[in-house]
């Protein structure tokens, strides 16, 4: 699967059914070439006009299933939300 294919899939947390968004980036292990984490933009400010100041960092171990349209993850949303610098 290519990264461009992953960007078309919406990430859903199976713990609370919340839609987290679409994958924008991934971190890889340079030695093995394996995915370490998925990065998803965090919640938008007022109607999205002021941008975003956080992002979800989802460890690959939390991915439960990758389907045709969705990536199902099992995470505590607040623990994965990181402030951007």
N, C-alpha and C positions, 0 to 999 in steps of 0.2 A: 504494500500500500504506500502511496506517495503522500507527502505532506499536503499537497494541494487537495487530495481526496479527504484528508482529515479536516481541513478547513471548511469543508461543506457540511460537516456533521455538527449537530447541536449537542451540547453536553448537558445531561440531566442528572441531578443528584437523586439516587433512589431512596435515600433516607427520608427526604421531605418532599420529593417530587418537583423541586424547584428547578427551573431552567436557568442554567448559569451563563449560557451564551455559546459562542462559537470559538473553536481553537484558533488562536492567532500565531502561536509560536510553540516551540518545544525545545527542551534541553536534552542534549545527547551526551552519552559517555564517549569520550574520544577514543578510548582503547577498544571498546567492544562495539561501538556504533549503535548501542541500544538506547531507546528513549528512557530518560530519567523522569521528566516532568512535562506536563502540558501547561501552557499559559493561556489564560482566558481573560479578556478585559473585565474589570469589575463593574459594579452598578454605575450608571450615568448620573450626573447631577441634573438639575432642573431641565427637564425635556431634552437632555443631552447637549445643550448649548455650551455649557461650561466644561465639557470634557469629562475625563475620568481621572481619579487620583489613586486608584487601587486596581489590583488585578488578582485573579484567583490563580494560585500555584497548586496544581493537582499532581501529586506523585503518581507515577505510572502504576505502582502497586495498588492504588485505590480504584483503578479501572476494572469494572466488573465485566463489561462486555462492549465490544465495538460492533455495531450493526450497520445496516445499509444507510440509515438516516441519522442515527443517534449514537452517542457514546455515553454509556451508563457508568456513573461513578458512585462510590460509597464514601462520603466524606462528611465531616462536620464543617459546614460552610464558613463559619466564623474563623475556624482555625486555618483555613486555606486562603483567606482574604489578606493580602499584603498591600501596604501603602507603597505607591510608586515614589521614587525620589526625584 
